[in-house]
Amino acid sequence: MSIKQVNTEFLIEEMTTDGHAPMKFLCDDQEVYFCKYRLGLDRNEIDCLAYEIIASTLLQELAIPTPEIAIVKISENTLNKKIIKKNRHVRVGDYCFGSKSIEPSAVLNEITSLLNSKRDFNRIVNPEDIVRISIFDLWVENSDRGRCFGSGFNYNLLLSELNNKIEITAFDHGFIFGGQSNLRVFNSRLSIDTSNKLHNTTYYKSITKFIEKERYQQIVEEFVPLLSKDYGHIITNIISELPKAWDLGPNLGHRITTFLSDKNRIQNIKEIILANKS
């Protein structure tokens, strides 16, 4: 594969999120990207940018909708410090992770997006992908999607609408492999945390209640074996294309491949998801 690279042309805004606070840039391919860099003093946080690219590539391999991505280089005269409040460590010449904007789309808000009828269910073109995404999140130990806060959940799902149909798209994967607390120490012995995952959310349950139990089981039985494929060469190729300036930790590709290929974890994930459907 070859990761697309673009340069910034104009900073539109810095997003106000509780995560990476991405910067929204118009780039020289005339597309808009949400661009992430590290926010904190810990330079190891750069690993999260690599995680984003690895997750996006794996989702594409698994045929799950996810935004197009690019490595975005910050060009001269495109950093407006009056706009930037959180991204104080980014400099001209730095490389960011970029997620291409999908228009029109909206971030999932369960207050307005919960399914209340079979008609709502039928409007979604890929409802079964919610099951596949939930399996994916357990596989990569996504510590963010499904995280409970206040009276709701953090979904990191986009809903794009065309001709009165809705497609679910998975985005924002910087906190996989256990997130920031496990940077450079995660390994296959990391326990599977089910407490803050997509399959326990109200939106997930509002969709899967319309999927017959037999079909639900079939989705799981067909998808889980895909996790046992050898993704080592793909991950190695990705890491070889990442900016040297990111200074990723040693043996990152090997640790990720070992983590993802652990057969016991994959079997446990299958059992967790199957048990979730009563």
RAKAZI-V360907 format. One record per residue. N is the residue number from 1. RES is the residue in three letters. SS is DSSP state (2 for helix, 1 for strand, 0 for the rest). D_LAST is the distance of its C-alpha to the last C-alpha in Angstrom with 1 decimal. Layout:
<<N/RES/SS/D_LAST> <N/RES/SS/D_LAST>>
This chain:
<<1/MET/0/40.7> <2/SER/0/42.9> <3/ILE/0/41.6> <4/LYS/0/43.1> <5/GLN/1/45.6> <6/VAL/1/46.9> <7/ASN/1/49.2> <8/THR/1/48.9> <9/GLU/1/51.2> <10/PHE/1/50.2> <11/LEU/1/48.0> <12/ILE/1/46.2> <13/GLU/1/44.4> <14/GLU/1/42.6> <15/MET/0/39.0> <16/THR/0/38.0> <17/THR/0/34.7> <18/ASP/0/33.5> <19/GLY/0/33.3> <20/HIS/0/36.1> <21/ALA/0/37.7> <22/PRO/0/38.5> <23/MET/1/41.8> <24/LYS/1/41.9> <25/PHE/1/44.7> <26/LEU/1/46.4> <27/CYS/1/47.3> <28/ASP/0/50.0> <29/ASP/0/47.9> <30/GLN/0/47.7> <31/GLU/0/44.0> <32/VAL/1/42.3> <33/TYR/1/40.3> <34/PHE/1/38.4> <35/CYS/1/40.1> <36/LYS/1/39.1> <37/TYR/0/41.4> <38/ARG/0/41.2> <39/LEU/0/41.5> <40/GLY/0/42.3> <41/LEU/0/45.2> <42/ASP/0/43.1> <43/ARG/2/44.2> <44/ASN/2/41.2> <45/GLU/2/39.1> <46/ILE/2/40.5> <47/ASP/2/38.0> <48/CYS/2/35.3> <49/LEU/2/37.2> <50/ALA/2/36.9> <51/TYR/2/33.2> <52/GLU/2/32.9> <53/ILE/2/34.8> <54/ILE/2/32.9> <55/ALA/2/29.4> <56/SER/2/30.8> <57/THR/2/32.2> <58/LEU/2/29.0> <59/LEU/2/27.0> <60/GLN/2/29.7> <61/GLU/2/29.6> <62/LEU/0/25.9> <63/ALA/0/26.6> <64/ILE/0/24.7> <65/PRO/0/26.8> <66/THR/1/28.8> <67/PRO/0/32.2> <68/GLU/0/35.4> <69/ILE/1/37.0> <70/ALA/1/40.5> <71/ILE/1/42.6> <72/VAL/1/44.6> <73/LYS/1/48.1> <74/ILE/0/49.5> <75/SER/0/52.9> <76/GLU/0/56.0> <77/ASN/0/56.2> <78/THR/0/52.5> <79/LEU/0/51.5> <80/ASN/0/52.1> <81/LYS/0/52.1> <82/LYS/0/52.3> <83/ILE/0/48.8> <84/ILE/0/47.3> <85/LYS/0/46.3> <86/LYS/0/43.6> <87/ASN/0/44.5> <88/ARG/0/47.7> <89/HIS/0/47.7> <90/VAL/0/47.7> <91/ARG/0/51.2> <92/VAL/0/52.9> <93/GLY/0/52.3> <94/ASP/0/48.9> <95/TYR/1/46.0> <96/CYS/1/42.7> <97/PHE/1/39.4> <98/GLY/1/39.1> <99/SER/1/36.1> <100/LYS/1/37.5> <101/SER/0/36.8> <102/ILE/0/34.8> <103/GLU/0/36.3> <104/PRO/0/35.1> <105/SER/1/31.9> <106/ALA/1/30.4> <107/VAL/1/28.3> <108/LEU/0/24.9> <109/ASN/0/25.1> <110/GLU/2/21.9> <111/ILE/2/24.2> <112/THR/2/25.4> <113/SER/2/22.7> <114/LEU/0/19.4> <115/LEU/0/18.2> <116/ASN/0/18.8> <117/SER/0/19.0> <118/LYS/2/18.5> <119/ARG/2/22.1> <120/ASP/2/21.4> <121/PHE/2/18.8> <122/ASN/2/21.5> <123/ARG/2/24.0> <124/ILE/1/22.3> <125/VAL/0/23.9> <126/ASN/0/21.5> <127/PRO/0/18.0> <128/GLU/0/16.4> <129/ASP/2/18.6> <130/ILE/2/16.4> <131/VAL/2/14.1> <132/ARG/2/17.4> <133/ILE/2/18.9> <134/SER/2/16.2> <135/ILE/2/16.8> <136/PHE/2/20.4> <137/ASP/2/20.5> <138/LEU/2/19.2> <139/TRP/2/21.7> <140/VAL/0/24.6> <141/GLU/0/23.5> <142/ASN/0/23.9> <143/SER/0/24.6> <144/ASP/0/24.9> <145/ARG/0/22.3> <146/GLY/0/19.6> <147/ARG/1/22.2> <148/CYS/1/22.0> <149/PHE/1/25.4> <150/GLY/0/26.6> <151/SER/0/24.2> <152/GLY/1/22.6> <153/PHE/1/21.7> <154/ASN/1/23.8> <155/TYR/0/22.4> <156/ASN/0/25.3> <157/LEU/1/24.3> <158/LEU/1/26.9> <159/LEU/1/26.5> <160/SER/1/29.5> <161/GLU/1/30.4> <162/LEU/1/32.6> <163/ASN/0/33.4> <164/ASN/0/30.7> <165/LYS/1/28.1> <166/ILE/1/26.2> <167/GLU/1/25.6> <168/ILE/1/23.5> <169/THR/1/25.6> <170/ALA/1/25.0> <171/PHE/0/28.0> <172/ASP/0/29.3> <173/HIS/0/28.7> <174/GLY/0/31.5> <175/PHE/0/29.4> <176/ILE/0/27.7> <177/PHE/0/28.4> <178/GLY/0/27.9> <179/GLY/0/30.1> <180/GLN/2/33.5> <181/SER/2/33.3> <182/ASN/2/32.9> <183/LEU/0/35.6> <184/ARG/0/37.5> <185/VAL/0/35.9> <186/PHE/0/32.3> <187/ASN/0/31.7> <188/SER/0/29.0> <189/ARG/0/28.8> <190/LEU/0/27.3> <191/SER/0/24.1> <192/ILE/0/20.8> <193/ASP/0/20.3> <194/THR/0/16.7> <195/SER/0/17.8> <196/ASN/0/19.3> <197/LYS/0/17.4> <198/LEU/2/16.3> <199/HIS/2/12.5> <200/ASN/2/12.7> <201/THR/0/14.8> <202/THR/2/14.8> <203/TYR/2/16.1> <204/TYR/2/13.4> <205/LYS/2/10.7> <206/SER/2/13.3> <207/ILE/2/13.6> <208/THR/2/10.2> <209/LYS/0/9.3> <210/PHE/0/12.2> <211/ILE/0/11.3> <212/GLU/0/10.3> <213/LYS/2/7.7> <214/GLU/2/11.0> <215/ARG/2/12.8> <216/TYR/2/10.4> <217/GLN/2/10.9> <218/GLN/2/14.5> <219/ILE/2/15.0> <220/VAL/2/14.1> <221/GLU/2/16.2> <222/GLU/2/19.1> <223/PHE/2/19.2> <224/VAL/2/19.0> <225/PRO/2/22.3> <226/LEU/2/24.1> <227/LEU/2/23.9> <228/SER/2/26.0> <229/LYS/0/28.9> <230/ASP/0/32.1> <231/TYR/0/32.4> <232/GLY/2/35.3> <233/HIS/2/38.0> <234/ILE/2/36.3> <235/ILE/2/35.9> <236/THR/2/39.5> <237/ASN/2/40.8> <238/ILE/2/39.1> <239/ILE/2/40.6> <240/SER/2/44.0> <241/GLU/2/44.1> <242/LEU/0/43.2> <243/PRO/0/46.2> <244/LYS/2/48.2> <245/ALA/2/48.7> <246/TRP/2/45.0> <247/ASP/0/46.0> <248/LEU/0/42.6> <249/GLY/0/42.3> <250/PRO/0/43.3> <251/ASN/0/41.1> <252/LEU/2/38.4> <253/GLY/2/37.6> <254/HIS/2/37.4> <255/ARG/2/35.2> <256/ILE/2/32.7> <257/THR/2/32.7> <258/THR/2/32.2> <259/PHE/2/29.3> <260/LEU/2/27.5> <261/SER/0/28.3> <262/ASP/0/27.0> <263/LYS/2/25.0> <264/ASN/2/23.4> <265/ARG/2/22.0> <266/ILE/2/20.7> <267/GLN/2/18.9> <268/ASN/2/17.4> <269/ILE/2/16.3> <270/LYS/2/14.6> <271/GLU/2/12.7> <272/ILE/2/11.8> <273/ILE/2/10.5> <274/LEU/2/8.5> <275/ALA/2/6.8> <276/ASN/0/6.2> <277/LYS/0/3.8> <278/SER/0/0.0>>
